[in-house]
Amino acid sequence: MKREKPRGKRIFIVGIVFSVVFSALVGRLVFVMGLNSSNYKGLALQQQTKSIAIAPARGAIVDRNGLDLALSMNVYRVDADLIVLKKYLVDKKISEGQACEKLSKIFNIKSSDIEKILNTQNGKGKSLQFVSLKRKVEQGAVDSIKKLKYKGIIISNDVERIYPNDSFLSHVIGHTNLDGSGVNGVEMSYNNDLAGIPGVKVVEMDRESNELPYTEAVTVQPVNGKNLTLTIDERIQELVERVAKETLKENGAKSVSITVMNPNNGEVLAMANSPDYNLNNPYLNGNTSKETQETWKNKAVSDVFEPGSIFKVITAAAALQNNVVTDKDRFVSNGSIKVGNKTLYSDNRENYGVQTFSDIIKHSDNVGFVKLGQMIGKDNMYKFTKNAGFGQKSGIDLPGEGTGLVKNLKSITPLDLATMSYGQGVAVTQIQYIAAFNAVANGGTWITPHVMKEISHNVNGKKIIDKQYDNFNKKNIMANDKAAKLRTYLETVVKAGTAAGTYIDGYHIAGKTGTANEVNSVNGGYISGKYISSFVGMAPASNPKVSLIVTVEEPNSGKYYAAQTAVPAAKKLFSELFPMMNISPDNVKNVVVKSTFNKK
């Protein structure tokens, strides 16, 4: 009996221990199942499910007549769960090198690139579990992947952006990156409208990342992007691109930019830069990142240049608007004029003698315009120039717009005013200039230039318009009668002045030429032997329906005047634009005697 007491005691102690352990287990179970169940449930779901993004169809881009410019095509993306894939390869005794070789042939990429993907690490040097093998994969490659029967390969839907016309309208359309976001052009500026909203598919997976059969995926459907209709007219754009390429080649130029607009509503009908680039292959082999970015740049919107004599249109408009000049005023020009300690000259030091206001425009006489600038005064000149949009962005709905340059009013010296009057010491972009020029064409109203006409989507085949362009920011910068008078003066430039090479019998074209030295962007001086020549024009002069600007950057040094470079291009454009836009010639042809013109 004495031995049973310790034994009973031991049994009692063991019972206590079991009770404590059991109580602890029960408590833990209560904690896991009750208090912390949602946390563990979430961890389990992470292991048992996978979310797969469903790409929306990016909205189409079309011209004003519905021609397809950018489309989205349904394709696939191939991802991999590296833990499952590598285990499968080991179990099946397939070397990683063999797998990389097979995948590289299917994807048409280097085996070494596949190997790098399969051994991707995060910033801490830890191997990643999920990686993307390739995006934008077509059905044939997907079928080949499925035949391999590699476990851990995940195939899901994707969308590829297609540009049916390769380089056509490249700088306006822009392109998208691998993730489907716009990089430049309207693909970038209207990315939020075009992109849509991605969907998601949540599927239950086994331990090898294969979708379990007989389970229903939880799917949130993507919202497709909206469609963008541009103001661009495909027929005019084709003409402009052809002329730009011809002008580039004929003049051995660095670049040529052309913009055609409807001056009455700010719509860009065509915009081209030559050279252009292939939207379906925007990354040129061998190009540096900087060189690639340069090919994407829309020079008509981003690049600034000294306008030279085309700026005399703005000076003439300022003079008329401020009532400082009439047809009775006379300008004596002997080829040079002294301003302060500086002597300024006409282009070839021409001695024009006594001239009217119309004459100094027709002859593009620098001396006459220096005197005109003095009559306007720096305050009025600065105010009109700023009101016409210079020295600030036009607000066009394209990325990368330059601001140009107009000196601060307080810093404008008499010499600055003199040179500014004939287009030196001021910098403009092509789109900025034509926006101001359009005000002369339409009777005095400045309007924001734009390429978007409307944004829409389709419901059961029916087009629903979501938004039409309405950001016109109209403002009156010139009286209607004064704008009309200036147009008559600009018509004499085409009939018998510096732009006589643009003249077409039976039509009334108003225009202006300009040739300027290229500015050195590093030290601010001029680059010897390098020029930028331009022509701006509108028609019919009495009631313009179309306006255009041609800019030729660095033409051959032996033939660089606008009359030799930009004017022939403008004549090609007007010759085909008139029948294309149903602009008829006069019923009675007027025979105009054209004088010998200089080469400004």
C-alpha positions in Angstrom: 0.0 0.0 0.0 2.9 2.3 0.6 4.0 1.9 -3.1 0.6 2.9 -4.5 0.8 6.5 -3.2 3.7 7.6 -5.5 2.1 5.7 -8.4 -1.2 7.5 -7.9 0.7 10.7 -7.5 2.5 10.2 -10.9 -0.8 9.4 -12.5 -2.3 12.6 -11.1 0.7 14.6 -12.4 0.5 13.0 -15.8 -3.2 13.8 -15.9 -2.5 17.4 -15.0 0.1 17.7 -17.8 -2.3 16.1 -20.3 -5.0 18.5 -19.2 -2.7 21.5 -19.6 -1.6 20.3 -23.1 -5.2 19.6 -24.1 -6.3 22.9 -22.9 -3.5 24.6 -24.8 -4.4 22.7 -28.0 -8.1 23.6 -27.6 -7.1 27.2 -26.9 -4.9 27.3 -30.0 -7.7 25.7 -32.1 -10.1 28.3 -30.9 -7.6 31.0 -31.8 -6.9 29.6 -35.2 -10.5 28.8 -36.1 -12.2 31.7 -34.4 -10.1 34.7 -33.8 -7.5 34.4 -36.6 -9.4 32.2 -39.1 -9.7 35.0 -41.7 -5.9 35.4 -41.8 -5.2 31.7 -42.3 -8.0 31.4 -44.7 -6.4 34.2 -46.8 -3.0 32.4 -46.7 -4.6 29.2 -47.8 -6.4 31.0 -50.7 -3.1 32.5 -51.8 -1.7 28.9 -52.1 -4.8 27.5 -53.7 -5.8 30.3 -56.1 -4.1 32.6 -58.7 -5.3 35.9 -60.1 -4.7 36.2 -63.9 -5.1 39.7 -65.4 -7.5 39.9 -68.4 -6.3 42.7 -70.8 -9.1 44.9 -72.2 -9.2 45.7 -75.9 -7.6 49.1 -76.4 -9.9 51.5 -78.3 -9.4 52.0 -82.0 -8.0 55.1 -83.6 -9.6 56.2 -86.8 -9.4 59.2 -89.2 -12.3 61.6 -89.7 -13.8 59.3 -92.3 -13.5 56.1 -90.2 -10.2 54.7 -91.7 -8.5 52.4 -89.2 -5.2 53.8 -88.0 -4.7 51.7 -84.8 -6.4 48.4 -83.8 -6.1 45.8 -81.1 -5.8 42.1 -81.8 -6.5 39.3 -79.3 -3.4 37.3 -78.5 -1.9 35.5 -75.4 0.6 35.9 -72.7 2.7 33.1 -71.3 3.8 33.2 -67.7 5.6 30.5 -65.5 5.5 29.3 -61.9 9.2 28.6 -61.6 8.9 26.4 -58.5 6.5 24.1 -60.3 8.2 24.2 -63.7 11.7 23.5 -62.3 10.4 20.6 -60.2 8.7 19.2 -63.2 11.9 19.4 -65.3 13.8 17.6 -62.5 11.1 14.9 -62.2 11.1 14.3 -65.9 14.9 14.5 -66.2 14.7 17.4 -68.6 17.7 19.7 -68.4 17.0 23.4 -68.0 19.1 23.9 -71.2 16.9 21.6 -73.2 13.8 23.4 -72.0 15.3 26.8 -72.8 16.1 25.6 -76.3 12.6 24.4 -77.0 11.0 27.5 -75.6 13.4 29.8 -77.5 12.4 28.1 -80.8 8.7 28.6 -80.1 9.0 32.2 -78.9 11.7 33.0 -81.5 14.0 34.5 -79.0 17.5 33.6 -77.8 17.9 30.5 -75.5 20.2 32.6 -73.3 17.3 35.1 -72.8 14.9 32.3 -71.7 17.6 31.1 -69.3 17.9 34.6 -67.7 14.1 34.7 -67.3 14.1 31.3 -65.6 16.7 32.4 -63.1 15.3 35.9 -62.4 15.9 37.2 -58.9 14.5 40.0 -56.9 16.5 42.9 -55.4 17.4 40.8 -52.4 18.9 38.0 -54.6 16.0 35.6 -54.0 14.6 33.7 -56.9 11.1 34.8 -58.1 8.3 32.4 -58.3 6.2 33.9 -61.0 7.8 35.4 -64.2 6.6 36.4 -67.6 8.0 34.3 -70.4 6.5 36.4 -73.3 3.7 38.8 -74.1 1.8 39.2 -77.3 2.0 35.5 -78.3 -0.1 34.2 -81.2 -2.2 31.1 -81.4 0.4 28.9 -83.2 3.0 29.5 -80.5 0.4 28.7 -77.8 -0.4 25.4 -79.5 3.3 24.5 -79.5 3.6 25.4 -75.8 0.6 23.2 -74.9 2.2 20.2 -76.8 5.2 20.4 -74.5 2.9 19.7 -71.5 5.3 21.4 -69.2 3.7 21.9 -65.8 3.9 25.4 -64.3 3.3 27.1 -67.7 0.3 29.6 -67.4 -1.4 30.8 -70.6 -3.8 33.7 -70.5 -5.4 36.3 -72.8 -3.5 39.4 -73.9 -4.0 42.2 -76.5 -1.6 43.4 -79.2 -1.6 46.8 -80.7 -1.6 46.8 -84.5 -0.9 49.7 -86.9 -2.2 48.7 -90.3 -0.2 51.4 -92.2 3.2 51.1 -90.4 4.7 54.6 -90.5 1.6 56.4 -91.7 0.8 59.4 -89.4 3.4 58.0 -87.0 4.2 61.1 -85.0 0.6 61.9 -84.4 -0.6 58.4 -83.5 2.4 57.4 -81.4 2.8 53.8 -80.2 2.3 51.7 -77.0 4.8 49.9 -74.8 4.7 46.2 -73.8 2.2 46.9 -71.1 -0.1 48.5 -73.6 0.3 52.1 -72.4 0.8 55.0 -74.8 4.4 56.2 -75.2 3.8 59.2 -77.5 1.3 60.8 -79.8 -2.4 60.5 -79.2 -1.7 57.0 -77.8 -0.2 58.9 -74.9 -2.3 62.0 -74.6 -5.6 60.0 -74.8 -4.3 56.9 -73.0 -6.9 57.0 -70.3 -9.7 56.9 -72.8 -8.1 54.3 -75.1 -6.8 52.0 -72.4 -9.9 50.6 -70.8 -10.0 48.8 -67.4 -8.3 45.4 -67.0 -10.4 42.5 -65.8 -9.3 39.6 -63.5 -9.8 35.9 -63.5 -9.3 34.1 -60.1 -8.9 30.3 -60.6 -8.3 27.5 -58.1 -4.9 25.8 -58.7 -3.4 22.5 -57.7 0.1 22.4 -56.2 1.5 22.3 -59.7 -0.3 25.6 -60.7 -2.7 23.8 -63.0 -6.3 25.0 -63.0 -8.5 22.5 -61.2 -11.2 20.9 -63.3 -14.9 21.2 -62.4 -14.3 24.5 -60.6 -15.9 27.8 -61.6 -13.5 30.8 -62.0 -14.5 34.1 -60.4 -14.2 36.6 -63.3 -14.4 40.3 -63.4 -14.8 41.2 -67.1 -12.5 43.9 -68.5 -14.0 47.2 -69.7 -12.7 47.8 -73.3 -11.2 51.2 -74.2 -13.1 53.9 -76.1 -12.5 54.7 -79.7 -10.7 57.9 -80.8 -11.7 59.7 -84.0 -9.1 62.2 -85.3 -9.5 65.4 -87.3 -7.0 64.0 -89.7 -8.1 63.3 -93.3 -6.3 60.2 -94.6 -6.3 61.6 -98.2 -4.6 64.9 -97.2 -2.3 63.1 -94.9 -1.1 60.8 -97.7 -0.4 63.8 -99.9 1.4 65.6 -97.1 3.6 62.6 -96.3 4.5 62.1 -99.9 5.5 65.8 -100.4 7.5 65.8 -97.2 9.5 62.8 -98.3 10.1 64.3 -101.8 11.1 67.6 -100.3 13.5 65.9 -97.9 15.2 64.0 -100.7 15.2 66.9 -103.3 16.9 69.3 -100.8 19.2 66.9 -99.0 17.5 68.3 -95.8 17.8 67.1 -92.2 14.1 67.1 -91.8 10.8 68.4 -93.3 7.7 69.2 -91.3 4.3 70.0 -92.8 1.0 70.9 -91.1 -2.3 71.5 -92.9 -5.3 72.9 -91.0 -8.8 74.1 -91.2 -8.2 77.7 -90.0 -11.9 78.2 -89.0 -12.1 75.6 -86.3 -8.5 74.6 -85.3 -8.7 71.1 -86.8 -5.4 69.6 -87.9 -6.2 67.9 -91.3 -2.7 66.5 -91.7 0.7 66.6 -89.9 3.8 64.9 -91.1 7.5 64.9 -90.3 10.1 63.3 -92.5 11.9 61.1 -91.6 9.2 59.2 -89.8 9.3 55.8 -88.0 7.5 52.4 -88.2 4.9 52.2 -85.4 5.0 48.4 -85.5 8.8 48.4 -85.0 9.6 51.6 -83.1 12.9 50.4 -81.7 15.5 50.6 -84.5 18.4 48.2 -84.2 21.7 49.8 -83.4 20.1 53.1 -82.2 20.9 54.5 -78.8 18.0 55.4 -76.5 18.6 59.1 -77.3 18.5 58.4 -81.0 15.4 56.4 -80.7 13.7 59.1 -78.7 14.7 61.6 -81.5 12.9 59.5 -84.2 9.7 59.5 -82.1 9.7 63.4 -81.7 7.0 65.3 -83.4 9.1 68.2 -84.7 6.0 70.1 -85.8 4.9 70.3 -82.2 8.2 70.2 -80.2 11.0 71.8 -82.1 11.5 75.6 -81.9 13.2 77.7 -84.6 13.7 81.3 -85.6 10.9 82.0 -88.0 12.6 84.6 -90.1 10.5 86.5 -92.5 7.2 84.5 -91.9 7.1 86.4 -88.6 6.6 89.6 -90.7 2.9 88.5 -91.0 2.7 88.9 -87.2 4.4 92.3 -87.2 2.1 93.5 -90.0 -0.9 92.2 -88.1 0.3 94.1 -84.9 0.7 97.3 -87.0 -2.8 97.1 -88.5 -4.4 96.1 -85.2 -2.8 99.1 -83.4 -3.7 101.5 -86.2 -0.1 102.7 -86.7 0.0 102.2 -90.5 -2.1 102.9 -93.5 -1.7 102.6 -97.3 -0.7 106.2 -97.3 2.5 105.6 -95.3 5.7 105.4 -97.2 8.9 103.5 -96.3 12.2 104.6 -97.7 14.6 101.7 -98.0 18.2 101.9 -99.2 19.2 98.4 -98.1 20.4 99.2 -94.6 19.3 100.9 -91.4 21.2 101.8 -88.2 19.7 100.9 -84.8 21.9 102.1 -81.9 25.5 101.1 -82.8 24.3 98.2 -85.1 23.7 98.4 -88.8 21.0 96.1 -90.0 20.5 95.1 -93.7 17.9 93.8 -96.1 18.6 90.2 -97.2 20.7 91.1 -100.2 21.0 94.8 -99.3 18.4 95.6 -101.9 17.6 99.3 -102.5 13.9 99.4 -102.9 13.6 103.2 -102.6 10.1 104.5 -101.6 7.6 101.7 -100.7 4.0 101.4 -99.5 3.0 99.1 -96.6 2.0 96.5 -99.2 5.4 96.8 -100.9 7.5 96.0 -97.8 5.3 92.9 -97.3 5.6 91.8 -101.0 9.4 92.4 -101.1 9.9 91.1 -97.5 12.0 94.1 -96.9 13.9 94.0 -93.5 14.6 97.7 -93.4 10.9 98.5 -94.0 9.9 96.2 -91.2 12.5 97.7 -88.8 10.8 101.0 -89.3 7.3 99.4 -89.0 8.4 97.9 -85.6 9.5 101.3 -84.4 6.1 102.7 -85.4 4.4 99.9 -83.4 6.6 100.3 -80.3 7.8 97.5 -78.0 4.8 97.7 -75.7 2.3 97.1 -78.4 4.5 94.6 -80.2 5.0 92.6 -77.1 1.3 92.6 -76.1 0.1 91.5 -79.6 2.8 88.8 -79.9 1.9 87.3 -76.5 -1.9 87.6 -77.3 -1.2 85.7 -80.5 0.2 82.8 -78.4 3.9 83.2 -78.8 6.2 82.3 -76.0 3.6 79.8 -74.6 2.2 76.4 -75.5 -0.7 76.4 -78.0 -2.4 73.7 -75.9 -2.6 71.2 -78.8 -3.6 67.7 -77.6 -0.3 66.1 -78.4 2.6 65.5 -76.0 6.0 67.2 -75.9 4.9 70.7 -77.1 7.6 73.4 -77.0 6.9 76.9 -75.7 9.0 79.0 -78.1 10.7 82.2 -76.9 9.7 85.8 -76.7 11.9 88.1 -74.6 10.5 89.7 -71.5 9.1 93.2 -72.1 11.5 94.9 -69.8 14.5 93.3 -71.5 13.5 94.2 -75.1 16.0 96.8 -76.4 15.5 99.0 -79.5 17.8 96.5 -81.3 15.7 93.6 -80.1 12.5 95.2 -81.3 14.1 95.9 -84.7 15.3 92.3 -85.2 12.1 90.8 -83.8 10.1 92.8 -86.4 11.6 90.7 -89.2 11.7 87.4 -87.3 15.1 87.2 -85.5 15.5 86.9 -81.7 12.1 85.2 -81.4 11.6 81.4 -81.5 8.4 79.5 -82.4 7.1 76.0 -83.0 5.4 75.2 -86.3 2.0 74.5 -84.6 2.3 77.7 -82.5 2.9 79.8 -85.6 0.1 78.4 -87.7 -2.3 78.8 -84.8 -1.6 82.6 -84.9 -1.6 82.6 -88.7 -5.0 81.0 -88.7 -6.4 84.1 -86.9 -5.4 86.2 -89.9 -7.2 83.6 -92.1 -10.4 83.3 -90.2 -11.0 87.0 -89.5 -9.1 87.5 -86.2 -9.9 84.6 -83.9 -7.2 82.5 -82.2 -8.3 78.9 -81.8 -6.6 76.0 -80.1 -5.2 73.6 -82.7 -6.3 70.0 -82.1 -6.3 66.5 -83.5 -9.1 64.9 -81.5 -12.6 65.1 -83.1 -14.5 62.8 -80.8 -14.4 59.9 -78.4 -16.9 57.1 -78.7 -17.8 53.5 -77.9 -20.0 50.9 -79.5 -23.0 49.2 -78.0 -24.5 46.3 -80.0 -23.0 47.8 -83.1 -24.3 51.3 -82.5 -21.9 54.2 -82.1 -22.3 56.2 -78.9 -20.4 59.5 -78.8 -19.0 60.2 -75.3 -17.2 63.5 -76.0 -16.6 65.9 -78.9 -13.7 68.3 -78.8 -14.7 71.5 -77.2 -11.5 73.1 -75.7 -11.3 75.8 -78.3 -10.2 78.7 -76.0 -11.3 81.2 -78.7 -10.1 84.8 -78.3 -10.2 87.7 -80.7 -6.8 89.1 -81.4 -7.5 91.1 -84.6 -10.4 93.0 -86.1 -12.1 91.2 -89.0 -11.6 94.0 -91.5 -7.9 94.4 -90.7 -7.4 90.6 -91.1 -9.1 90.8 -94.5 -6.8 93.7 -95.5 -3.7 91.8 -94.5 -4.8 88.8 -96.6 -4.9 91.0 -99.7 -1.3 92.1 -99.0 -0.2 88.4 -98.5 -1.9 87.5 -101.8 0.5 90.0 -103.6 3.4 88.0 -102.1 2.2 85.0 -104.0 1.2 86.9 -107.2 4.3 89.0 -107.5 6.6 88.7 -104.5 8.9 86.3 -102.7 6.4 83.4 -102.9 5.6 83.8 -106.6 6.6 80.1 -107.2 3.4 79.1 -105.3 1.1 81.0 -107.8 -1.6 78.8 -109.5 -3.6 80.5 -112.3 -7.2 80.9 -111.3 -6.7 80.6 -107.6 -6.2 83.1 -104.8 -3.4 82.0 -102.5 -2.1 84.3 -99.7 1.3 83.4 -98.2 4.7 84.3 -96.9 8.2 82.9 -97.1 10.9 82.9 -94.5 14.6 81.9 -94.3 16.6 82.0 -91.1 19.9 80.9 -89.8 19.7 77.9 -87.5 20.4 78.8 -83.9 23.1 77.0 -81.9 21.3 75.6 -78.9 24.5 75.5 -76.9 25.9 79.0 -77.1 22.9 80.8 -78.6 24.7 82.1 -81.7 24.0 81.1 -85.3 25.4 78.0 -87.1 27.2 79.1 -90.2 25.8 77.5 -93.4 22.8 76.0 -91.7 19.3 77.4 -92.4 15.6 76.7 -91.8 13.3 77.8 -94.6 9.6 78.1 -94.3 6.4 78.9 -96.2 3.0 79.6 -94.8 -0.1 80.0 -96.9 -3.9 80.0 -97.0 -6.6 79.8 -99.7 -8.9 81.1 -101.0 -7.5 84.4 -99.8 -10.9 86.1 -99.5 -12.3 83.3 -97.3 -9.7 80.7 -96.5 -10.8 77.1 -96.2 -7.3 75.7 -95.7 -4.0 76.8 -94.2 -0.6 75.2 -94.3 3.0 75.6 -93.2 6.1 73.9 -94.6 9.4 73.9 -92.7 12.6 72.6 -94.2 15.5 72.1 -91.7 19.0 72.3 -93.0 18.5 72.1 -96.8 21.6 72.0 -99.1 23.8 75.0 -98.4 23.8 75.9 -102.1 20.0 76.0 -102.3 18.5 77.0 -99.0 16.1 79.9 -99.6 12.4 79.2 -98.9 11.6 80.2 -102.5 13.8 77.3 -103.6 12.8 74.7 -101.0 9.5 75.3 -99.2 7.7 77.1 -102.0 7.9 74.2 -104.5 6.5 71.9 -101.8 3.7 74.3 -101.1 2.7 74.5 -104.8 2.5 70.7 -104.9 0.3 70.7 -101.9 -2.1 73.4 -103.1 -2.3 71.9 -106.6 -3.7 68.7 -105.1 -5.6 70.1 -102.1 -7.9 72.3 -104.3 -9.6 69.5 -106.1 -9.4 67.2 -103.1 -11.2 69.9 -101.0 -13.6 71.0 -103.8 -12.1 74.4 -103.9 -12.9 75.7 -107.4 -10.9 78.2 -109.5 -12.3 81.5 -110.7 -14.7 81.2 -113.6 -12.6 83.9 -115.4 -8.9 83.3 -115.2 -7.0 86.4 -114.3 -3.7 86.9 -116.0 -1.2 88.2 -113.5 2.2 89.7 -114.5 4.7 88.4 -112.0 7.8 90.4 -111.2 11.2 88.9 -110.7 11.3 87.9 -107.0 14.1 87.6 -104.6 14.9 84.4 -102.6 13.8 85.1 -99.1 
